Amino acid sequence: MTENRPHVCPWWVAYTFDNPLRRILHPADRILGPYVKPDMRVLDVGCGFGHFSLGMARLIGPSGRVVAVDLQENMLEKTLARARRKGLAERIDTVLAGSDRLGVTGPFDFALAANVVHEVPDRPALFGELFGVLRPGAGLLVIEPKGGHVSDGGFAAELKAARAAGFIDSDGPEVVWQRTALLRKPG
């Protein structure tokens, strides 16, 4: 979400982690199934190659809508190409994020920020924008990698910024090699 992007994963690196092994270790339907239901309007922040966007598109059914947002046009193009191959493109809208904001209009019933918050320089602004576009009672699932990218303290700082924006903690899913937090907008 910024022109000064020292930590943004280059689009081509996504080929190394968005692969068949990821679909086995991080099955989108299982991880998101408890939160994403038919007819919902959902948001995928930092969609990458669309691993979770495609999973949400299956879960929302033909009457729902997925809005997939990324800072890099190549990521959005790859997401739509994969969606076309799976017959899900009509359920997904893509939005190219601006340098300092997502640029989406709510309301959304659910949002996902998977492996992206650590790349955003202004986390309070990100969480504030997400809080503003979610319906009251809606969930935000934050997923971050364990290990080198995001330390325990770094993840705690992310959650502190989310709470400062108004989110409250809820129970989230267990995800292999990832830290997770399900946050809710009161309401």
C-alpha positions in Angstrom: 0.0 0.0 0.0 2.8 2.4 -0.6 5.2 3.5 -3.4 8.0 3.0 -0.9 7.7 -0.8 -1.0 10.9 -2.3 0.4 9.1 -5.3 1.8 6.6 -6.1 -0.9 7.0 -9.6 -2.2 7.8 -9.4 -6.0 5.0 -10.9 -8.0 7.2 -13.6 -9.5 8.2 -15.0 -6.1 4.6 -16.1 -5.6 5.4 -19.1 -7.9 7.6 -20.5 -5.1 4.8 -20.6 -2.5 1.5 -20.7 -4.4 1.8 -24.3 -5.6 0.1 -27.7 -5.1 1.7 -28.2 -1.7 0.1 -25.0 -0.5 -3.3 -26.3 -1.5 -2.6 -29.4 0.6 -1.2 -27.5 3.7 -3.5 -24.5 3.5 -6.8 -25.6 2.0 -8.8 -22.5 1.5 -12.2 -24.2 1.9 -11.3 -25.7 5.3 -9.6 -22.6 6.6 -12.3 -20.2 5.5 -15.4 -22.4 5.5 -16.4 -21.5 9.1 -16.4 -17.8 8.2 -17.4 -17.5 4.5 -20.9 -18.5 3.5 -23.1 -18.4 0.4 -24.2 -15.0 -0.8 -21.6 -13.1 1.2 -19.5 -10.2 -0.1 -15.9 -10.8 1.0 -12.6 -9.1 0.7 -9.2 -10.7 0.0 -6.5 -8.1 0.9 -3.2 -8.9 -0.8 -4.7 -11.6 -2.9 -1.4 -12.7 -4.6 -2.2 -15.4 -7.2 -5.6 -15.9 -5.7 -5.3 -19.0 -3.6 -7.7 -17.8 -1.0 -9.8 -15.7 -3.5 -10.6 -18.9 -5.4 -11.5 -20.7 -2.2 -13.8 -17.9 -1.1 -15.4 -17.8 -4.6 -16.3 -21.5 -4.2 -17.7 -20.8 -0.7 -19.9 -17.8 -1.6 -21.6 -19.5 -4.5 -22.9 -17.8 -7.6 -24.8 -15.0 -5.8 -21.8 -13.9 -3.6 -18.9 -11.6 -4.5 -15.2 -11.7 -3.8 -13.2 -8.5 -4.1 -9.5 -9.4 -4.6 -7.2 -6.5 -3.9 -3.4 -6.3 -4.6 -0.8 -3.7 -5.0 0.6 -5.4 -8.1 -1.3 -5.7 -11.4 0.5 -9.0 -12.2 -1.0 -10.6 -9.1 -4.5 -9.5 -10.1 -4.0 -10.8 -13.7 -2.8 -14.2 -12.3 -5.8 -14.4 -10.0 -8.3 -13.8 -12.8 -6.5 -16.2 -15.1 -6.8 -18.9 -12.5 -10.4 -18.0 -11.7 -11.3 -18.3 -15.4 -9.7 -21.8 -15.6 -11.8 -22.9 -12.6 -15.0 -21.3 -13.8 -15.1 -18.8 -11.0 -14.1 -15.5 -12.7 -17.7 -14.2 -12.7 -17.6 -14.2 -8.9 -14.4 -12.2 -8.5 -13.8 -8.5 -8.9 -10.2 -7.2 -8.8 -9.0 -3.9 -7.4 -5.5 -2.4 -7.8 -4.7 -0.9 -4.4 -3.4 2.6 -4.3 -0.1 3.6 -2.8 -1.7 4.5 0.6 -5.1 2.7 0.6 -7.0 -0.3 -0.5 -9.5 1.7 -2.5 -12.5 -0.5 -1.9 -16.1 0.4 -0.9 -18.0 -1.7 1.6 -19.8 -3.1 3.2 -18.1 -6.5 3.4 -19.3 -9.5 5.4 -15.8 -10.9 5.9 -12.2 -9.9 5.1 -9.0 -11.9 4.8 -5.4 -10.5 5.1 -3.2 -13.5 4.5 0.6 -13.0 4.6 0.3 -9.3 3.8 0.0 -7.2 6.9 3.8 -7.4 7.6 4.4 -5.8 4.1 2.2 -2.7 4.9 4.2 0.3 6.3 1.1 2.0 7.8 -0.7 -0.8 9.6 -2.9 1.5 11.6 -4.2 3.0 8.4 -4.8 -0.5 6.9 -6.8 -1.7 9.9 -8.7 1.6 10.1 -9.7 1.3 6.4 -10.7 -2.4 7.0 -12.7 -1.5 10.0 -14.6 1.1 7.9 -15.6 -1.2 5.1 -16.7 -4.2 7.2 -20.3 -4.6 8.4 -20.9 -4.6 12.1 -20.2 -8.1 13.4 -18.1 -9.0 10.4 -14.8 -10.9 10.8 -11.3 -10.2 9.7 -8.9 -13.1 9.5 -5.3 -12.2 9.7 -2.8 -14.9 8.7 1.0 -14.3 8.9 4.0 -16.6 8.4 5.8 -17.9 11.4 9.6 -17.5 11.4 11.7 -14.9 9.7 9.1 -12.7 8.2 6.9 -12.1 11.3 8.2 -12.5 14.8 6.0 -13.1 17.8 6.5 -9.4 18.8 5.8 -8.3 15.2 2.5 -10.2 15.2 1.6 -8.8 18.6 2.2 -5.3 17.2 -0.1 -6.0 14.2 -2.9 -7.1 16.5 -2.4 -4.1 18.8 -2.9 -1.9 15.7 -6.0 -3.8 14.8 -7.4 -3.4 18.3 -6.6 0.3 18.3 -8.7 0.5 15.1 -11.7 -1.0 17.0 -11.4 -4.7 16.3 -12.0 -7.3 19.1 -10.4 -10.7 19.4 -12.2 -13.9 18.6 -11.1 -17.5 18.2 -9.4 -18.2 14.9 -8.3 -21.3 13.0 -5.1 -23.3 13.4 -3.1 -23.1 10.1 0.2 -25.0 9.5 3.3 -22.8 9.7 1.2 -19.6 10.2 0.1 -17.3 13.0 -3.6 -16.5 12.8 -6.0 -14.1 14.5 -9.7 -13.8 13.9 -10.8 -10.2 14.7 -14.4 -8.9 14.7 -15.9 -5.5 14.2 -18.3 -5.0 17.1 -22.0 -4.9 16.3 
